[in-house]
Amino acid sequence: MLCGTEAIREALVDQAEDFSGRGTLAIIEPIFQGYGVIFANGERWKTLRRFSLATMRDFGMGKQSIEERIQEEAQCLVEELRKSKERVQKEIEQVIGSHRPPALDDRTKMPYTEAVIHEIQRFADLIPVGVPHIVTKDTYFRGFIIPKNTEVYPILSSALHDPHYFEEPDTFNPDHFLDANGALKKNEAFIPFSAGKRICLGEGIARNELFLFFTTILQNFSVASPVAPQDIDLTPRESGMGRVPPTYQIRFLPH
């Protein structure tokens, strides 16, 4: 088990090649049988990774066209929200309600908004344990020799709630990602998509979607909760290997 930011990054980033193998999950192995970009190994994984990246680029990843498509979907969501006076939503919207950013006139100058989104990802902590890695060769790591084929589990929640990197690790606070001047700052412990060679290939699209959906909602609605923010329980519910956010009631009030 890899616990803490330093141990996780030392293995998955500093010794990325040695820890680039994928371990197995007993409940999933009979389904995937070593196929798929997430669970494949060796040349099969490298081929699938190249194919996946090329396909996502063909669909517009990293281009203006994908942002336009996301914006279209965000507008569809806005129209659906306008049709209902109240709607049951989940944790991300509830957090929006208790931490409202300033006016969103220029999306390129909104570090506070991005800090809120980062903190939502950190605090939600829906995948506390990363998919297991496997050591590809005998490797020297932190004073120990790790034999080839040893399975390694990065405990992502131990980084996302690392007190050495987050002043109040168990408190929702966007200031964790802002410097003294209010500018967005990088935090080495922020690895919601894992790290290294096995980092989620869709990270870029996911970040773009979160930002565009988030800002589109706030540009069109004021968000309110029927209960006081301090009475909201943000603790995710355990569900097998992962966690799920509780269900909340929330109001979207058109501007």
C-alpha positions in Angstrom: 0.0 0.0 0.0 1.4 3.4 -1.0 0.3 6.0 1.6 1.1 9.7 1.5 1.9 12.1 -1.3 5.7 11.5 -1.3 5.4 7.7 -1.5 2.8 7.8 -4.2 4.6 10.3 -6.4 8.0 8.6 -5.9 6.6 5.4 -7.2 4.2 6.5 -9.9 6.1 9.5 -11.2 9.8 9.3 -10.3 9.9 5.5 -11.0 7.0 5.6 -13.5 8.3 2.8 -15.8 8.9 0.3 -13.0 5.4 0.8 -11.6 3.6 1.0 -15.0 2.1 -2.5 -14.9 -1.5 -3.0 -14.0 -2.5 -5.4 -11.3 -5.7 -7.4 -11.3 -9.0 -7.0 -9.4 -10.6 -10.4 -8.8 -14.2 -9.1 -9.3 -13.3 -7.4 -12.6 -10.7 -9.8 -14.2 -13.4 -12.3 -15.4 -15.0 -9.4 -17.3 -12.1 -7.6 -18.9 -9.6 -10.6 -19.0 -6.6 -8.3 -19.4 -8.2 -6.2 -22.2 -9.1 -2.5 -22.2 -6.8 0.4 -21.7 -7.4 0.4 -18.0 -6.5 -3.2 -17.3 -4.2 -4.2 -20.1 -0.5 -4.7 -19.7 2.7 -4.6 -21.8 2.5 -4.0 -25.6 -1.3 -4.5 -25.6 -1.7 -1.6 -23.1 0.7 0.6 -25.1 -1.2 -0.1 -28.3 -4.5 0.6 -26.7 -3.2 3.8 -25.1 -2.0 5.1 -28.5 -5.3 4.2 -30.1 -7.3 5.8 -27.3 -5.4 9.0 -27.4 -5.6 9.3 -31.2 -9.3 8.6 -31.1 -10.0 11.2 -28.5 -8.0 13.7 -30.5 -10.0 12.9 -33.5 -13.1 13.7 -31.5 -11.7 17.1 -30.6 -9.7 16.6 -27.3 -7.5 19.6 -26.8 -9.3 21.6 -29.6 -11.8 24.4 -29.6 -14.4 22.0 -31.1 -14.7 19.9 -27.9 -15.2 23.0 -25.8 -18.1 24.0 -28.1 -19.7 20.6 -27.7 -19.4 20.7 -24.0 -20.9 24.2 -23.9 -23.9 22.9 -26.0 -24.5 20.1 -23.5 -24.2 22.6 -20.6 -26.8 24.8 -22.2 -29.1 21.7 -22.5 -28.7 21.2 -18.8 -29.6 24.8 -18.1 -32.8 24.4 -20.1 -33.7 21.3 -18.2 -33.1 23.1 -14.9 -35.3 26.0 -15.9 -38.2 23.5 -16.4 -38.2 22.5 -12.7 -38.6 24.6 -9.6 -36.7 22.1 -7.5 -34.6 19.1 -8.5 -32.7 16.5 -6.5 -29.0 16.9 -7.3 -25.7 15.6 -5.9 -22.7 16.7 -3.9 -21.0 18.9 -6.4 -24.0 21.2 -6.7 -24.5 21.3 -3.0 -21.0 22.5 -2.5 -21.5 25.2 -5.1 -24.4 26.5 -3.0 -22.2 26.9 0.1 -19.2 28.4 -1.7 -20.3 30.8 -4.3 -17.6 32.4 -6.5 -17.7 36.0 -7.7 -19.3 37.1 -10.9 -18.2 35.0 -13.9 -17.6 37.6 -16.6 -14.3 36.2 -17.9 -13.6 32.5 -17.6 -9.9 33.0 -18.1 -9.6 35.1 -14.9 -11.4 33.0 -12.4 -8.9 31.3 -10.1 -11.4 31.1 -7.3 -13.8 29.2 -9.5 -11.1 26.7 -10.4 -10.1 26.4 -6.8 -13.6 25.5 -5.8 -13.7 22.8 -8.5 -10.4 21.4 -7.3 -11.6 21.3 -3.8 -14.8 19.6 -4.8 -12.7 16.9 -6.5 -10.4 16.6 -3.5 -13.2 16.6 -0.9 -15.5 14.2 -2.8 -12.8 11.5 -2.7 -15.1 9.0 -4.5 -12.2 6.7 -5.5 -10.1 6.5 -2.3 -7.9 3.6 -3.6 -6.4 3.7 -7.1 -6.6 0.7 -9.4 -3.6 -1.5 -8.5 -0.3 -1.2 -10.2 2.2 -4.0 -10.7 6.0 -3.8 -10.6 7.5 -4.6 -14.0 10.9 -5.6 -12.7 12.8 -6.0 -9.5 12.9 -2.5 -8.2 14.7 -0.6 -5.4 12.1 1.5 -3.6 12.6 3.3 -0.2 15.2 1.0 1.1 13.5 -2.2 -0.1 13.8 -4.5 -3.1 10.3 -5.0 -4.6 10.2 -8.2 -6.6 8.8 -8.2 -10.1 5.0 -8.7 -10.3 4.3 -7.3 -6.8 1.0 -5.6 -6.7 1.0 -2.0 -5.4 -2.1 -0.1 -4.3 -1.8 3.8 -4.3 -4.2 5.1 -1.6 -5.2 8.3 -3.3 -7.2 9.6 -0.4 -4.0 9.7 1.7 -2.6 12.3 -0.8 -5.9 14.2 -1.3 -6.2 14.6 2.5 -2.5 14.9 3.3 -2.0 17.3 6.2 1.5 18.3 4.9 -0.1 19.7 1.8 -3.6 20.8 3.0 -3.8 23.0 6.1 -7.3 21.7 6.9 -7.4 18.4 5.1 -10.9 17.4 6.3 -12.5 20.9 5.8 -13.8 22.1 2.4 -11.8 25.2 1.7 -11.0 26.5 -1.8 -8.1 28.5 -0.3 -6.1 25.2 -0.4 -5.5 26.0 -4.0 -5.0 29.8 -3.9 -1.8 31.7 -3.0 -1.6 34.9 -0.9 -2.5 37.0 -4.0 -5.6 34.9 -4.8 -3.9 33.2 -7.8 -4.4 29.5 -8.5 -1.5 27.5 -7.2 -0.3 24.0 -8.0 -0.5 21.4 -5.2 1.5 18.2 -5.6 -0.9 16.2 -3.5 -3.8 17.0 -5.9 -4.0 13.7 -7.9 -7.7 12.9 -8.3 -6.9 11.2 -11.7 -3.9 9.3 -10.3 -0.4 10.1 -11.6 2.4 8.7 -13.8 2.0 6.6 -16.9 -1.3 5.2 -15.8 -3.0 8.6 -15.2 -6.5 8.8 -16.5 -6.4 9.5 -20.3 -9.6 11.6 -20.0 -8.3 14.0 -17.4 -8.2 16.9 -19.8 -11.7 16.4 -21.0 -13.0 15.8 -17.5 -11.4 19.1 -16.2 -12.9 21.0 -19.1 -16.3 19.5 -18.5 -16.3 20.3 -14.8 -15.2 23.9 -15.4 -17.7 24.6 -18.3 -20.7 22.9 -16.6 -19.9 24.6 -13.3 -19.5 28.1 -14.7 -22.6 27.8 -17.0 -24.8 26.9 -14.1 -23.5 29.8 -12.0 -23.9 32.2 -14.9 -27.6 31.3 -15.2 -28.7 30.5 -11.6 -28.3 31.4 -8.0 -28.0 28.2 -6.1 -29.7 27.7 -2.7 -30.0 24.9 -0.2 -33.1 24.3 2.0 -30.8 23.7 5.0 -27.9 25.8 6.4 -24.5 25.0 4.9 -23.0 24.1 8.2 -25.7 21.4 8.6 -24.8 19.7 5.3 -23.1 16.3 5.6 -20.6 16.0 2.8 -19.3 12.6 3.9 -19.4 10.2 0.9 -21.2 6.9 1.3 -19.2 3.7 1.1 -20.2 1.6 -2.0 -18.0 -1.5 -2.6 -14.5 -0.3 -3.7 -15.6 3.3 -4.2 -17.8 5.9 -2.6 -20.9 7.7 -3.8 -22.1 11.2 -2.9 -25.2 11.5 -0.8 -28.4 12.8 -2.4 -29.3 16.4 -1.7 -32.2 18.8 -2.4 -31.2 22.1 -4.0 -32.9 25.1 -5.7 -31.8 26.7 -8.9 -33.1 30.2 -9.0 -32.8 31.9 -12.5 -31.1 35.3 -12.5 
